[in-house]
Amino acid sequence: MPRPAIPATGRPWNALSAELEAAKAADYSWRRGRMAVYFYYLDEALHRVQQEAYKAFWTENNLGQRAFPSLKRLEEEVVGMGLGLMNAPDAAGGTFTSGGSESIFLSMLAARERARKGRGLAPGRGNIVIPDSAHLTFDRACWYLGLESRRIPVGEDFRADVPAMARAIDAGTVAIVGSAPCYPFGVFDPIPALGALAEQQGLWLHVDACVGGFLSPFVARLGHPVPDWDFRVPGVTAISADIHKHGMAPKGASLLLLREEALRGLHRFESRAWQRGPYAAYTSQGTRPGGAVAAAWAVMNYLGEEGYLDCARRIMAAKRTMTEGIGGIQGLSVLEPSDLSLFVYRATDPALDIGKVAAALDARGWLPGRQQQPDGMHLHLNPVHAEVAEEYLADLRAAVEEARGGATTARVAAEARTY
């Protein structure tokens, strides 16, 4: 194929718009809830709020808050709302980031720097101890930061094995990690036990609530059991929570929240080593889109607690409908436990190939989210799935029958899918 080149003359927007829409022809329909990863959708009204708020700050660069004090105010309010939701103490602080990966990276950077400054940890040394259900972004952060990732197998309940994690800690450990909930199984690690371990060992405890941070507080208010996980738990140092997940903001919005504002200085870069003058940043980004902050602020104020409760209600209703329906299909079983919006189901009949079930669902327009261990299907629900739960179950029943009848020609990805 020839290498694309910038055209010699420009093309009209109507032609470009049509081409962009045509490019989506093979995409799965997120508006129709045909996937359970990569998107979060409530309705067109919220979608317009996201778009209009983002466009209102389309050009503004959040790196230059001295030039754009409006963004400084909006960011402070977003961080403040996140701190309040997660029961942070008055001395807490936070940083608005581009996503969970950046939030986790900055937290591990801060943990490493605290160990270097406080314990004299040598460069090139250091490790983090995490359950093997923790997101692979922690391993990626270790790769960037010159740390070792020590993954400890979870227990039979898929939760962190705290005694085993304690045995893996040594003089080079800079942080331990728990998830609220973990992505593979949708269960909360025992954060109070991890908090006690962190306090005993003087370690940084990061709670990955990228999925649960903006959902579990409202699920709990609806009366569903939710384990303790936030800053009310002694020993919790840092929390990552994605506003662009169940906070329902457009992509590019996450929070790293810290028990003490002063800890933010551990992930702050500052230098004067060039002719231009001082440069300082709390994030790994330089230019930061102002639209992401404005849209997050707008969505949080548009939905309010009432709107977030409605989202949580829809999600849990969809989960109940789908887990009960899947459990009623011969040869399938929902993996237990599952604490929030994620769950896994698998084939319990040796004659039923879950890969063929996935392929048959794919042929019907559903993106199959394959789980690697155990071999199964992974679903991460959001509000729109309440509208399509029965449709999914009907197609799943048909897919099971098709899989029992022989091979299918539909394409299907064999690898496990992540967010």
Secondary structure, 3 states (H helix, E strand, C coil): CCCCCCCCCCCCHHHHHHHHHHHCCCCCCCCCCCCCCCCCCCCHHHHHHHHHHHHHCCCCECCCCCCCHHHHHHHHHHHHHHHHHCCCCCCCEEEEECCHHHHHHHHHHHHHHHHHHHHCCCCCCCEEEEECCCCCHHHHHHHHHCCEEEEECCCCCCCCCHHHHHHHCCCCEEEEEEECCCCCCCCCCCHHHHHHHHHHHCCEEEEECCCCCCCHHHHHHCCCCCCCCCCCCCCCCEEEEECCCCCCCCCCCEEEEECCHHHHHHHCEEECCCCCCCEEECCCCCCCEHHHHHHHHHHHHHHHHHHHHHHHHHHHHHHHHHHHHHHCCCCEEECCCCCCCEEEEEECCCCCCHHHHHHHHHHCCCCCCEECCCCEEEEECCCCHHHHHHHHHHHHHHHHHHHHHCCCCCCCCCCCCCC
